[in-house]
Amino acid sequence: MNTFKHVSETPAALAKTVKKWLQHPGRRFGHLTARVCGGDNPAIEVLLLDTLTGSGVIITARLENGEMEYPSITAEVPAAHWAERAMGDFFGLRALDHPRWKTLILHNDVWPDDLFPLSPNSQAHRERYQFMEVTGEGIHEIPVGPIHAGIIEPGHFRFSCAGEIITNLDIRLGYQHRGIEKRLAELPWQQTRYLAESASTDTAVGNALAHAVAMEQLLGIDPPPRAQALRTIALEFERLSNHIGDIGALSGDIGYSAGAGLFPPMRGAILGLAQLLTGSRRQRYYIKPGGVERDLDGTRRKTISQELSIISARLEELLPLVFENSSVIERMEGTGRVTRDLAKDFGLVGPAGRASGSDYDARRSYPHGVYPECAFVPARYETGDVLARARVRADEIRSSIRVVNELLEDLPSGPFAVDCHGMSPAPSESGIGIVEAWRGELIHWIITDGSGAISRYAIKDPSFNNWTGLAIAARGNLVPDFPLCNKSFNLSYSGNDL
Amino acid sequence: MGNALFTIFKTGIITQRELFPSLPDDANGLPTVTASPCLGGDCGRCAGICPTKAITVVDSSVTLDRGLCIGCNACIRICPSGTIARDLSTKTAVSTREELILSSQSRANVVPIPPKLPFKRSLHIREVSTGDNACDLEIIASTNAVFDIARFGVHFVASPRFADALLVTGPVGKAMQEPLLRCYEAMAEPRIVIAVGTSAISGGLFRGGYAEANGVSDLLPVTSYVPGDPPHPWSIIHGILLAMGRV
């Protein structure tokens, strides 16, 4: 069971209550969504986190008598702005006085304006998406996407520029919407792990782990210590491979070919170890509720350990090529800044948050794998620029290697999974899996109905918080520096669009 | 600067010389159907456990559709008769949708369609991602120094105007259908389409929902199918070389 407290509130007083609860230090906005319960009346569900105690509160606000509007939370708590827009798309609820009210994922040019997938009987109608318009002398717009120039996911960026300087960036996503949340509430729970893991396939381990944690709360089981250790190794491999790849990609966007050429094979080396551990390079379908799919025998453990020390030594040679190279540093320093205050207001997570002075790392607050027992003080920088985000990654590469080494050294014995296939989830409960994935805090939030079936499955990808960070970072920068800003965040489009 | 050059020289050539090496013995790989007799409809455990309904068992014949298979290996673990087994080959790409369907019963031979071969020496590819970023990462991996797809004359380009092939990853939900078709229309003929990953082939786990994320096969004529979730970089290279008529 999780330690989240349930409270009720009226929709009218919701925003004030949320703001009041968040005033204490260490508390942050987690997620916000709705569900349809009893008849067609939707209830707004707000998840607030207390990162100091590893718990939080779920505030439920029921809308009565066909009411479809409520006073916006965003007006009081800016971090809620995307979640409220997503709720508008999927449930037809309208947040009154939301400062940027428009669609987030389901736009009228593609989807019927009366389609509300998670609230089928809604009578609402969506309005057409309006790009934010910047006016003034010499202001011009540059539209980019949905298909970008590189091998990368689709999304539309609308730059408003004064000459070469970006004055505003409007990010319009939703191109990869695949209807995941609806499907997850239709499947028997034993089958949900596959789709839940695929929300953003580059974060397969993070998603699978968040799903498993949430599901295990509902089933009332604890995975064995050996499974927890193996899951953590998989999670850190995922972080390592992506951070190493990102430093290579940053080098590529700077035009520093040595970095762009030398780092990708190191990512591949980590993926090779991941394959030894889990059976596949991307560690697919390895973590499941109850444990993991396969054990790690002594031979493979030894191989991983030996290879990892070679990789670690090699990385210590390669990282200075980037971080002690003045021409690389100069390009990153001061580029794409997000101030500490804005990062806090919009609830940036992961390396992007910690590059702007945040000390929040879900590994220190919420149970997943061997955390928070084996948590460590996370890397943290204050400048909030591309360089700070790159440095957080470099530091996390080192800390992840350390964690994996420690776990391999002292792997708990015992079973690697418990069988829970025949069990049923607790009825009318919430399972909340919070994981520090490689991009940051990832939440899987499963709500069951009176019979124990999943009635609502909400996923909050770290990118859901951080896209706004990218829009802030781009402001005031040169258009040609945008790819660098973008790569320093390296956000998931599919995790946002679901 | 001197340091970077020194490191590059010291690294030497790391490109794999052996083409399409098999996966290591303990890797997952895709399932295949062997000659080992199936216990039949009374067992049917593989069909029951498959999350994408890629397997059907009728009497004692098993049919496995790799175009739906996500490679979770649940069927391999549960099969008591060894009829479904692990395939560690990385040469998994095929040129017709029918070839992805494996069966324990001998069927009329599917004749692979030989490609029209306008791109035998070189292929320029426009990649379009539609919701499977692990596939994108494996495609990026195929361009690195280890796999080095450029040695086959294959390059990824920024504009459909420069491209000979459209390479699609992800299940192509409703919101990506028009951009994808417009990208295809912007390409000069002759042009081909390569579907990489199970979700691109059939929609995989996403198939059948309101988002119409059913893959690219129904939208555009596909020359080469690369199953897997995601496929190994060598399998991706296999699919691209297959589309070029080189394997």
Interface residues (C-beta under 8 A of the other chain):
Chain A: H107 V110 W111 L115 P117 P146 I147 A149 G150 I151 I152 E153 P154 G174 Y175 Q176 H177 R178 G179 I180 K182 R183 Q191 Y194 L195 S198 S200 T201 D202 A204 G245 A258 G261 L262 P264 P265 R267 G268 L271 Q275 L276 T278 G279 S280 R281 R282 R284 Y285 E293 R300 E317 L318 P320 L321 N325 S492 Y493 S494 D497
Chain B: M1 N3 A4 L5 T7 I8 T11 I14 L23 P24 D26 A27 N28 P51 T52 I70 G71 C72 N73 A74 E127 V128 S129 T130 G131 D132 N133 A134 C135 D136 L137 E138 I139 I140 A141 N144 A145 V146 F156 A158 S159 G170 P171 G173 K174 A175 M176 E178 P179 C183 S199 L205 F206 G209 Y210 A211 A213 D229 P230 H232
